[in-house]
Each structure stands twice: as structure tokens, then as C-alpha cells.
Amino acid sequence: MNRRSFLRTSALGGAVAATSLAAPAVAQGNVTWRMVTTWPKNFPGLGVGAQRLADRITAASDGQLTVQVFAAGEMVPPLQALDAVIDGSAEMSHGAAYYWQNKSVGLSFFTGVPFGMTSRELAAWVRFMGGQEIWDEIYDQFGLQGFLSGDTGTQAGGWFKNELTGLADIQGLRFRTPGLGGQVWGKIGASATNMAAGEIFQALQNNTLDAAEFVGPYNDLALGFHQVCKHYYTSSFVEPGLATELVVDKAKYQALPANLQAIVRDACQAEYDAVASDMYANDPRALATLVNEHGVTTHASFPEDILEAAAKASVEVMTEIREGGDDLTKKTIESYVTALNILRTRTEGTDLSFLQARQKYFTLT
């Protein structure tokens, strides 16, 4: 799907939405819930994943809980999706928890942390090492319940109009990158900002931005960044395993019968893995298109001085959060760090050794 076609579809969807904002329907025991998302309509991987999640819930419940999806801008602007659930305009939102770090910095830890957990490590922490319980405490403050709902894997580092030769090239760079990663880039000299997917291309085109990162080749190809930027850094240190979330109105969720609650929860877990597979399958194919058909120059990693400075800045950001945050934020980061230090012994001691050996010795054609 090219950038024009899916953005055109998004615009058309807004007209349909204007006739679809009635209150949730309840008929013969069936319920219709509205899911607002931060993604453009039909957006590869993430937007499609949100729709697939809605379809899973609807099908598994045999229509007892029907989920109607509204893409970014169809009901509310993308970065107001969570507020729509808080104020009761919608029952569900689909996005990324770090978009809401202005409500609680602790939410960033359930999306992506610079030099932090991979997607498999994050799922292990949330599901089996106390992360979900802490996440529940944070969202309890807003009457919400969050679930992991998708996984991009390690994201790309971003698009740049010029090649980065070292740390000096970062100074003053206007860079779209959200969450804790934005704070890290800010510490090493960039001017970091967040904006929704559909706004980034124009900002690059009119020179409001010098660089941008969003997800990876599968999404970035559709967004058309290659039309403005030709230098693509394919490995991110700020989003090593980004998770998306489904957030629901907690009171309405708890009022559902137990079987429907289980369907929502289990559908999210299934979709977490489905999005990961979708991204893993399509990222390398999209990257080949970017290189072979659009002349993009790829860089496997940022220059060493940038990585070293960013790692130091990440430690500083984590320390500042731990020392200056509220009790719940401190509890979040302490749980995260404890889990990371356990989980990385598996990832670095087992997975990494295998990958290095495969890269060095094994080729099959």
C-alpha cells in the first residue's frame, strides 16, 4: 500500500464516522463498543492489527461484544484517543502507552525504553514478573485497564536528510521521536518532538523537521518518508521492543460477563504475537523495496559516539525518573530494572551467542 492510497482511505473514513458516533448499542444482550485508535485507517501492521483485534473479539464472542473501530481523526485526533476513553466518548483506545507519559511517566515503561527490554523481555515482565499489576495501578488512577496488544520488535532508528557522521551532527536537529527516547535524544543535543503518523511527512517536506523515526520499513514505506529523506538508520536504541496497548474503560470491562472479559484479554495476547509476526515478515521486504526501488541508503547502526552518548543519557533519564518521580513511578522503574537485569542474562547469554554464531558461520541457499 502506498502513502497516498492509505491516507486517502483515512480521509474518506472520516466522512463515514460522522454518521457512526451514536452511543453504544445494547440489544438482546449484545453490546457494541467503540475503539478509537492513534493509527491512520488501514495502516500496515499497527492499524490493521487494531482492526484485527476488534474482529477477533467480535468473532470470538459471537457478536455478544462487537467492537467498532475508528481510525485516527475519525472520532478524535490521534493523540486524544486515551482521553476519549476517560471521558466516556469511547470504550476502548488502541495506541502506545508512552503517548500518555504526560499523565504518568511510568506508562512509558510499558511501550519502549532506550537500551531497555526487547519485546520478548517486555512480555515476560508484564505477564510473569509483576509488570501487569503495576500497570494496573497506574491506570486505576484514570479508571482504565491496559493490555499489551501488539509488538513491532526492534524498531528502525529513523530517517535523516543527511548522513550522521558523529555527535556534532545531532546538535539542534529537529527530530520527531516520542517517549523516553525523545528525552534521550534531547540530552545529546537534538530538539525532539512528538506528532502523529499522518503529520510527519508534511513536517519533513516543509522543513519543520530535519529527521523522524516512526516504526520500521513496513510502516515507513507507506508513510512515504523516503521521498524526503534518503538516509535510513535501521536499528533503534530507543525502541528495542515497542509494544502497543489496548486500553478499556475498567468499570465497563469489569461489568462484562467473565467469558467476555477473557475474550478481550486473550485476543490482546494473540494479537501481540500476530502483529510481531506481521512486522517481522514484512519489514525486510519493505526494506528491500526502499533500497532497490527508491534508492534509500541504509545504515545498520548510528556512529559509536552517538550510541555511547545516548546510553549515558539514558542512564541519566532513568536516574532522574527514579529520584524525582512519585512513589508509583519509582515502583515501576524499580520493577522494570530488576526484571531487565534478570532477563538480559537469557537474551545476552543465550540468544545473542546463537545469533553471532549463525551470522559468522551459517549460510544456506
KOLBA-828304 format. One record per residue (C-alpha): residue number from 1; chain; x, y, z. Coordinates in pm, 1 decimal, always signed. Example, Ala and Ser with C-alpha at 12.3 -4.5 7.8 and 13.67 -1.06 7.14 Angstrom:
  nr kette       c1       c2       c3
   1     A  +1230.0   -450.0   +780.0
   2     A  +1367.0   -106.0   +714.0
END
This chain:
  nr kette       c1       c2       c3
   1     A     +0.0     +0.0     +0.0
   2     A   +144.6   +340.3    -92.8
   3     A   +123.7   +652.6   +116.8
   4     A   -137.8   +825.6    -98.3
   5     A   -379.3   +533.9   -106.2
   6     A   -392.4   +471.7   +265.5
   7     A   -406.6   +842.2   +354.6
   8     A   -688.1   +887.2   +101.5
   9     A   -871.1   +596.4   +263.4
  10     A   -822.3   +764.2   +602.3
  11     A   -980.1  +1085.2   +476.2
  12     A  -1279.5   +903.3   +333.8
  13     A  -1322.6   +719.2   +660.3
  14     A  -1377.2  +1048.7   +841.0
  15     A  -1692.5  +1113.0   +642.7
  16     A  -1832.7   +774.6   +738.3
  17     A  -1752.9   +830.1  +1104.3
  18     A  -1971.1  +1137.6  +1124.2
  19     A  -2277.3   +913.3  +1096.8
  20     A  -2144.0   +648.8  +1335.8
  21     A  -2098.0   +820.5  +1671.0
  22     A  -2412.4   +703.2  +1841.6
  23     A  -2392.5   +574.3  +2198.0
  24     A  -2300.3   +206.2  +2242.5
  25     A  -2588.2    -16.5  +2138.8
  26     A  -2732.3   -279.0  +2369.9
  27     A  -2978.9   -519.4  +2214.4
  28     A  -3074.8   -871.0  +2312.3
  29     A  -2780.1   -890.2  +2548.8
  30     A  -2529.5   -780.9  +2281.9
  31     A  -2305.0   -479.9  +2329.7
  32     A  -2122.5   -259.1  +2079.3
  33     A  -1806.7    -87.5  +2196.7
  34     A  -1614.0   +185.6  +2014.5
  35     A  -1237.4   +159.1  +1974.6
  36     A  -1057.4   +483.5  +1888.0
  37     A   -702.7   +446.4  +1760.7
  38     A   -391.2   +655.3  +1713.3
  39     A   -327.9   +497.3  +1370.2
  40     A   -436.5   +601.8  +1019.9
  41     A   -702.0   +379.2   +864.7
  42     A   -563.1    +58.5   +710.3
  43     A   -215.7   +146.9   +839.2
  44     A    +13.2   -155.9   +784.6
  45     A    +82.6   -364.9  +1090.7
  46     A    -49.9   -133.2  +1360.5
  47     A   -378.6     -3.6  +1220.3
  48     A   -451.2   -338.9  +1060.2
  49     A   -366.5   -501.2  +1393.5
  50     A   -618.8   -281.9  +1574.4
  51     A   -889.4   -382.4  +1326.5
  52     A   -789.7   -748.1  +1350.8
  53     A   -810.7   -728.2  +1730.3
  54     A  -1160.9   -583.8  +1706.3
  55     A  -1259.0   -858.2  +1463.9
  56     A  -1114.1  -1127.0  +1694.2
  57     A  -1319.9  -1002.0  +1987.5
  58     A  -1636.0   -974.9  +1780.3
  59     A  -1596.5  -1321.9  +1628.2
  60     A  -1489.3  -1499.1  +1947.5
  61     A  -1785.1  -1353.8  +2135.1
  62     A  -2023.8  -1445.3  +1851.0
  63     A  -2125.5  -1082.1  +1837.0
  64     A  -2204.7  -1050.9  +2207.8
  65     A  -1929.3   -787.2  +2220.4
  66     A  -1897.7   -613.4  +1884.6
  67     A  -1607.1   -370.7  +1850.7
  68     A  -1634.9    -81.7  +1605.6
  69     A  -1300.5    +74.2  +1507.8
  70     A  -1240.2   +445.6  +1447.8
  71     A   -906.6   +536.4  +1291.1
  72     A   -709.0   +845.2  +1387.8
  73     A   -918.1  +1156.6  +1332.3
  74     A  -1244.2   +978.8  +1262.6
  75     A  -1381.7  +1040.4  +1612.8
  76     A  -1099.5  +1224.3  +1791.0
  77     A   -746.2  +1336.7  +1698.3
  78     A   -494.3  +1052.0  +1733.1
  79     A   -322.5  +1181.7  +2045.5
  80     A   -656.3  +1229.5  +2222.5
  81     A   -757.5   +864.0  +2196.0
  82     A   -695.1   +785.2  +2562.2
  83     A   -889.4  +1090.8  +2677.0
  84     A  -1187.2   +967.4  +2474.7
  85     A  -1199.0   +657.4  +2694.7
  86     A  -1150.9   +859.1  +3012.6
  87     A  -1436.7  +1094.6  +2927.3
  88     A  -1664.1   +813.2  +2809.1
  89     A  -1673.2   +901.7  +2439.5
  90     A  -1533.5   +555.7  +2362.2
  91     A  -1492.1   +229.4  +2548.6
  92     A  -1151.0   +135.1  +2407.3
  93     A   -839.3   +301.9  +2271.3
  94     A   -556.8   +144.9  +2072.7
  95     A   -218.6   +314.7  +2071.9
  96     A   +111.8   +321.5  +2258.9
  97     A   +136.0   +387.0  +2632.5
  98     A   +424.9   +633.2  +2601.2
  99     A   +195.8   +872.7  +2416.7
 100     A    +39.1   +940.7  +2757.8
 101     A   +353.6   +997.8  +2962.7
 102     A   +220.5  +1345.4  +3047.2
 103     A    -33.7  +1162.4  +3265.1
 104     A   +223.1   +929.5  +3420.9
 105     A   +587.7   +883.9  +3322.1
 106     A   +554.5   +524.9  +3438.1
 107     A   +341.4   +446.7  +3132.0
 108     A   +648.0   +480.6  +2909.1
 109     A   +790.4   +162.3  +3056.1
 110     A   +507.0    -37.3  +2900.1
 111     A   +598.0    +76.4  +2548.7
 112     A   +971.3   +114.7  +2495.5
 113     A  +1272.6   +221.9  +2699.7
 114     A  +1603.6   +335.6  +2546.4
 115     A  +1854.1    +49.7  +2567.3
 116     A  +1586.0   -139.9  +2758.2
 117     A  +1381.9   -454.6  +2709.9
 118     A  +1329.8   -637.3  +2385.9
 119     A   +972.0   -730.6  +2301.4
 120     A  +1009.7  -1081.4  +2444.4
 121     A  +1162.6   -943.3  +2763.9
 122     A   +882.1   -687.3  +2797.1
 123     A   +613.9   -953.7  +2760.8
 124     A   +790.4  -1166.9  +3022.5
 125     A   +797.3   -876.7  +3269.7
 126     A   +436.1   -777.3  +3212.1
 127     A   +291.7  -1128.4  +3212.4
 128     A   +505.5  -1314.9  +3464.6
 129     A   +718.3  -1073.6  +3669.0
 130     A   +470.9   -823.8  +3815.3
 131     A   +457.7   -566.7  +3536.2
 132     A    +85.6   -601.7  +3467.9
 133     A     -0.2   -543.9  +3832.8
 134     A   +197.3   -218.4  +3837.3
 135     A    +45.5   -111.7  +3505.4
 136     A   -296.1   -175.1  +3657.9
 137     A   -209.4    +53.7  +3949.7
 138     A   -114.7   +336.7  +3713.0
 139     A   -428.2   +309.8  +3502.4
 140     A   -650.3   +266.8  +3808.8
 141     A   -595.1   +637.9  +3868.1
 142     A   -788.6   +708.5  +3548.7
 143     A  -1047.6   +430.9  +3567.0
 144     A   -874.6   +232.1  +3292.2
 145     A   -736.3   -115.3  +3223.5
 146     A   -445.3   -174.2  +2985.9
 147     A   -338.6   -481.8  +2789.0
 148     A    -42.9   -547.2  +2560.9
 149     A   -196.3   -567.1  +2213.7
 150     A    +85.5   -564.2  +1958.6
 151     A   +460.5   -576.0  +1917.2
 152     A   +677.4   -419.9  +1647.7
 153     A  +1003.8   -578.8  +1757.0
 154     A  +1315.0   -363.5  +1743.4
 155     A  +1226.4    -51.4  +1551.4
 156     A  +1428.6   +143.4  +1298.8
 157     A  +1642.6   +430.7  +1420.8
 158     A  +1494.6   +685.2  +1184.5
 159     A  +1509.3   +888.4   +866.3
 160     A  +1762.6  +1167.5   +816.6
 161     A  +1811.7  +1409.4   +531.1
 162     A  +2187.0  +1386.5   +573.4
 163     A  +2416.4  +1109.6   +689.6
 164     A  +2519.9  +1133.3  +1053.2
 165     A  +2897.0  +1131.9  +1091.1
 166     A  +2904.1  +1184.8  +1465.4
 167     A  +2755.7  +1353.7  +1767.7
 168     A  +2814.1  +1702.7  +1628.8
 169     A  +2552.7  +1637.1  +1358.3
 170     A  +2283.0  +1591.8  +1624.4
 171     A  +2312.9  +1940.1  +1769.8
 172     A  +1991.7  +2133.8  +1707.4
 173     A  +1847.5  +1858.4  +1487.4
 174     A  +1465.1  +1882.8  +1478.9
 175     A  +1366.3  +1521.5  +1527.8
 176     A  +1027.5  +1353.1  +1563.6
 177     A  +1072.5  +1087.1  +1831.0
 178     A   +841.3  +1034.1  +2131.8
 179     A   +856.5   +896.3  +2484.7
 180     A  +1169.2   +847.5  +2691.3
 181     A  +1363.5   +817.8  +2368.2
 182     A  +1278.6  +1177.9  +2290.3
 183     A  +1425.5  +1279.9  +2624.8
 184     A  +1744.6  +1087.3  +2547.8
 185     A  +1782.9  +1247.9  +2205.3
 186     A  +1720.4  +1583.5  +2370.9
 187     A  +2000.6  +1526.7  +2618.7
 188     A  +2251.9  +1461.7  +2342.4
 189     A  +2157.4  +1776.6  +2151.1
 190     A  +1851.6  +1715.1  +1933.1
 191     A  +1527.5  +1911.5  +1952.4
 192     A  +1282.9  +1623.4  +1996.6
 193     A   +907.9  +1643.2  +1944.7
 194     A   +616.4  +1403.0  +1906.8
 195     A   +349.3  +1409.7  +1638.6
 196     A   +101.5  +1162.8  +1494.4
 197     A   +186.5   +940.1  +1198.4
 198     A    -18.2  +1133.3   +944.9
 199     A   +153.7  +1462.8  +1027.7
 200     A   +517.5  +1357.7   +994.2
 201     A   +559.6  +1353.6   +615.4
 202     A   +440.6  +1711.0   +570.6
 203     A   +662.5  +1830.3   +856.1
 204     A   +963.8  +1670.8   +685.4
 205     A   +861.8  +1807.6   +348.3
 206     A   +821.7  +2167.6   +468.2
 207     A  +1141.0  +2150.2   +676.9
 208     A   +965.7  +2177.2  +1012.3
 209     A  +1150.4  +1852.8  +1086.5
 210     A  +1503.5  +1751.6   +988.8
 211     A  +1455.9  +1386.0  +1078.9
 212     A  +1193.6  +1144.4  +1204.5
 213     A  +1152.2   +795.1  +1337.0
 214     A   +822.3   +614.1  +1349.6
 215     A   +830.6   +234.4  +1342.2
 216     A  +1016.6    +48.1  +1070.0
 217     A  +1026.7    -23.5   +695.2
 218     A   +676.7   -175.1   +668.7
 219     A   +508.8   +135.4   +811.6
 220     A   +763.6   +390.4   +695.6
 221     A   +734.2   +288.2   +331.0
 222     A   +359.1   +354.3   +343.7
 223     A   +415.9   +692.0   +508.4
 224     A   +647.2   +797.0   +224.8
 225     A   +941.6   +925.2   +429.8
 226     A  +1180.8   +802.9   +158.0
 227     A  +1050.3  +1077.3    -68.5
 228     A  +1213.8  +1337.9   +155.1
 229     A  +1492.8  +1156.0   +340.8
 230     A  +1737.9   +911.1   +186.7
 231     A  +1944.0   +805.4   +490.9
 232     A  +1774.0   +533.7   +695.0
 233     A  +1917.6   +400.7  +1021.4
 234     A  +1769.3    +54.7  +1056.1
 235     A  +1828.2    -25.5  +1424.2
 236     A  +1687.2   +181.2  +1708.8
 237     A  +1835.0   +210.1  +2054.5
 238     A  +1530.8   +395.7  +2190.1
 239     A  +1265.6   +138.1  +2096.1
 240     A  +1420.3   -208.3  +2120.9
 241     A  +1086.2   -385.3  +2154.7
 242     A   +793.9   -148.1  +2125.8
 243     A   +452.2   -265.0  +2246.6
 244     A   +113.9   -126.1  +2156.6
 245     A   -174.2   -132.2  +2402.1
 246     A   -547.2   -176.0  +2417.9
 247     A   -696.9    +37.2  +2694.4
 248     A  -1054.8    -15.1  +2811.9
 249     A  -1291.2   +160.1  +3049.1
 250     A  -1229.0    -51.5  +3357.8
 251     A  -1576.3    -26.1  +3510.0
 252     A  -1741.0   -127.6  +3183.7
 253     A  -1487.6   -405.9  +3135.3
 254     A  -1549.5   -545.9  +3483.5
 255     A  -1924.1   -528.4  +3421.6
 256     A  -1887.9   -770.1  +3129.3
 257     A  -1954.5  -1139.7  +3188.1
 258     A  -1640.5  -1336.5  +3273.2
 259     A  -1627.8  -1503.4  +2932.2
 260     A  -1625.5  -1168.1  +2750.5
 261     A  -1354.8  -1034.3  +2980.3
 262     A  -1146.1  -1341.0  +2896.8
 263     A  -1206.2  -1293.8  +2524.9
 264     A  -1078.1   -935.1  +2537.8
 265     A   -772.9  -1036.0  +2740.5
 266     A   -686.2  -1342.0  +2531.4
 267     A   -749.4  -1166.1  +2199.2
 268     A   -497.0   -899.7  +2303.3
 269     A   -235.6  -1163.6  +2378.9
 270     A   -298.7  -1335.7  +2045.0
 271     A   -271.6  -1004.5  +1862.6
 272     A    +50.7   -912.5  +2043.9
 273     A   +209.5  -1211.8  +1873.2
 274     A    +26.7  -1165.1  +1541.3
 275     A   +147.6   -807.1  +1496.8
 276     A   +503.0   -919.5  +1574.5
 277     A   +485.1  -1185.8  +1303.8
 278     A   +331.5   -941.0  +1057.0
 279     A   +607.7   -687.0  +1116.5
 280     A   +883.4   -948.0  +1106.1
 281     A   +755.7  -1086.0   +775.2
 282     A   +704.4   -753.1   +602.4
 283     A   +980.8   -528.1   +736.5
 284     A  +1262.3   -695.3   +537.5
 285     A  +1053.6   -699.0   +219.2
 286     A   +965.3   -332.7   +259.3
 287     A  +1330.1   -250.5   +327.1
 288     A  +1429.4   -420.6     +1.7
 289     A  +1175.0   -204.3   -180.8
 290     A  +1311.6   +111.3    -18.9
 291     A  +1665.6    +25.6   -121.9
 292     A  +1610.4   -129.9   -464.3
 293     A  +1325.5    +84.5   -595.5
 294     A  +1369.4   +415.5   -412.4
 295     A  +1745.5   +448.1   -372.1
 296     A  +1748.1   +468.4     +6.7
 297     A  +2086.7   +436.8   +177.3
 298     A  +2071.8   +219.9   +488.9
 299     A  +2295.5   +234.3   +794.1
 300     A  +2291.5    -62.2  +1031.1
 301     A  +2383.6   +148.1  +1331.1
 302     A  +2443.2   +501.8  +1447.5
 303     A  +2804.2   +623.0  +1487.1
 304     A  +2968.7   +496.3  +1803.5
 305     A  +2993.8   +834.8  +1972.6
 306     A  +2619.0   +883.3  +1932.0
 307     A  +2547.5   +539.7  +2080.4
 308     A  +2784.2   +598.4  +2371.4
 309     A  +2640.6   +942.1  +2448.3
 310     A  +2284.7   +812.6  +2415.1
 311     A  +2348.6   +522.0  +2651.4
 312     A  +2489.4   +761.2  +2910.0
 313     A  +2192.4   +994.6  +2860.3
 314     A  +1953.0   +702.6  +2902.0
 315     A  +2104.3   +618.8  +3239.7
 316     A  +2064.9   +984.6  +3337.8
 317     A  +1698.5   +987.7  +3231.7
 318     A  +1624.8   +669.5  +3426.6
 319     A  +1803.7   +805.6  +3733.2
 320     A  +1613.1  +1133.4  +3719.0
 321     A  +1282.6   +947.4  +3693.4
 322     A  +1369.3   +719.2  +3982.1
 323     A  +1482.9  +1003.6  +4206.7
 324     A  +1224.1  +1263.2  +4110.3
 325     A   +912.0  +1063.5  +4035.3
 326     A   +615.5   +982.5  +4255.0
 327     A   +603.9   +659.0  +4451.6
 328     A   +422.5   +466.2  +4179.6
 329     A   +666.0   +578.8  +3911.5
 330     A   +957.2   +473.7  +4134.2
 331     A   +789.3   +138.3  +4187.7
 332     A   +751.8    +99.0  +3811.6
 333     A  +1113.7   +169.7  +3725.7
 334     A  +1246.9    -42.9  +4010.4
 335     A  +1039.2   -339.5  +3896.0
 336     A  +1145.1   -278.8  +3535.0
 337     A  +1515.7   -259.3  +3616.1
 338     A  +1506.1   -566.9  +3840.6
 339     A  +1332.6   -767.3  +3568.4
 340     A  +1564.1   -635.9  +3293.8
 341     A  +1874.3   -741.1  +3484.2
 342     A  +1735.2  -1093.5  +3516.4
 343     A  +1602.3  -1122.8  +3162.4
 344     A  +1909.8   -987.9  +2986.8
 345     A  +2111.3  -1283.2  +3121.4
 346     A  +1894.9  -1503.3  +2898.2
 347     A  +1889.8  -1270.1  +2597.3
 348     A  +2259.3  -1183.6  +2601.2
 349     A  +2388.5  -1514.4  +2735.1
 350     A  +2183.4  -1745.4  +2511.1
 351     A  +2012.3  -1566.7  +2220.9
 352     A  +2297.1  -1329.7  +2138.3
 353     A  +2559.3  -1606.6  +2132.5
 354     A  +2349.6  -1808.1  +1890.1
 355     A  +2285.7  -1510.5  +1661.4
 356     A  +2653.7  -1423.5  +1649.8
 357     A  +2743.2  -1783.2  +1562.6
 358     A  +2474.6  -1803.6  +1293.7
 359     A  +2586.8  -1476.2  +1139.4
 360     A  +2950.1  -1584.9  +1136.7
 361     A  +2929.9  -1945.2  +1026.5
 362     A  +2596.3  -2043.2   +873.1
 363     A  +2467.5  -1972.6   +523.0
 364     A  +2200.4  -2174.0   +345.1
 365     A  +2088.4  -2103.4     -9.7
END
